[in-house]
Amino acid sequence: MDVKIEWTEATWNPIYGCTRKSLACKHCYAEATTAENAAPGQWGHGYAEAGGGWTGKVEVQGDKLPLPLTWAEPKRIFVNSIADVFHESLPKEQIDRVFAIMALAPRHIFQILTKRPKQMQDYMADAGTPARIEAAMSDFAMIAPPRKIDRWPLPNVWLGVTAENQKEADRRIPLLLETPAALRFVAAEPLLDKLDLKVGSWLPGEGASGTTIDWVVGGGEFGKDVKVCQPEWARDLRDQCAKAGTPFFWNHFGTHAPAGEAARQIDGVMHEALPKV
C-alpha cells in the first residue's frame, strides 16, 4: 500500500517497529507495508506470511540515521512514518541519537508525530536531554562536526500528536500543549469522527491564553473495511481552523474518497496551508 503524505517533502525512518496504541492503529498502513516490503534478512521479513502485524521489536537502524545529513537542499522531513520516535520501549539514549541528527541538520525542518505524548513530554522537559544529545553527536563526527545546542527546544523540530477522535484529542492535545516545542501540530488523520479542537482554548480565539495549536492536518483512513470519513467532519475541522486563523492542510479522504482531485478537496477546494516559520 503506497500512502502519499502530502504535507511533507520527504520521510526518514531511522526506527523500525511499533505496537498498536488506539483506534487510529486498527488499519495501520505502516504495519502492513513494513511486513509486505521486508526482504529476506530485513527487519519484519516473514511476518507478512504469518498474517502481518508488528513483531514487538522496536529498534534504531544505525545505517538509516545519517540520511538527512546527506541531503543538501532544505526539506520538510516527516520523522518515522513507520514507527513512533517516543515508543515506550525505546531508551532515551536511542532517541538522543535521532535528535542528534536533527540538531546537526538545522537546514531541514523535522516533523515528529506521536501517539505517546506523555513519553514525548517527559523527554522534552528533561533538563539533561540537550547535553545527552550533544554527546550523541559524536557518533556522527565523521559526517558532521558536533555542535553546541544553544536553543532548546530545537527550532527546526515540529512536534505533533494524532487525534483521530475526541477521546484521543482530549487525552493527547493538552499534553502536547504542555510540551516544550518550537511548533506544535495536530494530525486528525485518520479522522474517525467529528472533532472539537476548542477554538479559544486549544486553537487561538477569544479567551485563549497560553500555548495553542500552530497547525492542523487532517485526512481519512486507508485500508480494507475502513470507516468512511464524512465530509461534514472535514468541513467542521476546516471551519474551526478558519475561525482561529490556524493553518489547515487536508491530505486525502482515504480509501472511500471520491475519484480524482476531489479526493483531496473539501467542497471543491484544496486546503494546503503550512505554518509560517
Steps between C-alpha positions, in 0.01 A plus 500: 500500500655831393358785708633839396541753778429828326592725792868404500779494242694195615480218751783376717464170685786452747281280723326177404215346691202609706197367688134594469388779729144608412225480237718691252724192494229253398581530128860615536660542156847490660434160654389363164776651288777403742398135480428500126821672390752325725751294300678191638734609776319828557304601806145358491560243226266204529231680692294565187470124448400464863217746457691823553509689825779665691771269630516674838856608425579872481854607415708779354652422160855634517548498125191716447585763761741720297275528192381862553863612528547394136212718374648835403174676412275599793195276539198448723563150627245275668690302763397137512197430288530133609567539873463730800808692614364502854407133524507373860759233428761738357757613757558874502859449392373361169260792456798727567669364188199592286498851648876527448448470125226764506728733698779443246270588208344838585431564129215246515167513682419174677138404568448249783156350557423282802216316668705500822498862617593424861825337392564797272428750775731324747782487245470862388465637856798305636772756583767244407371437147699771312829387655431137410420600143828695477684189619317286242621727219847352540369177343477690169821704519629343177201648314430826682695677775324507838348830605359660811125516550452869570119491471261251655262374382668464161352770272489267198296224668119506491316276746152363441245251629243286322139581593272262315196557724394714795620252761856509371490875437395558861779275622787595270463867410530643854825307542627632166424857607699445820801366307797724409495534121584752230169420326209276601262330259208260506441227242130414483598215273338258476199711591252249649238735641404863541769683694482809720838674521360761738541840336599740777680228694705256291467718189547879509189706553314715747588396853810303399799536726832324492612246243275398211521270196707645214386273216233238427511226237216261429404209281304178467597141568667258259469123495243222473161546667593844633259758633371753248623851575188716490520833312335683791786395731749651257294817457471548874875461549564745216259754646648479850846571361370787285333659802821470701729611217690172530659351185307193382615226263259237366693198378248254350157352570653151513393168350139611450598829339323635193689458173771730370593832657184495714679249725714786628236772493236618745201641312715530186782691669852385586627587846879487521599768750833468678620682810702818448849445636 
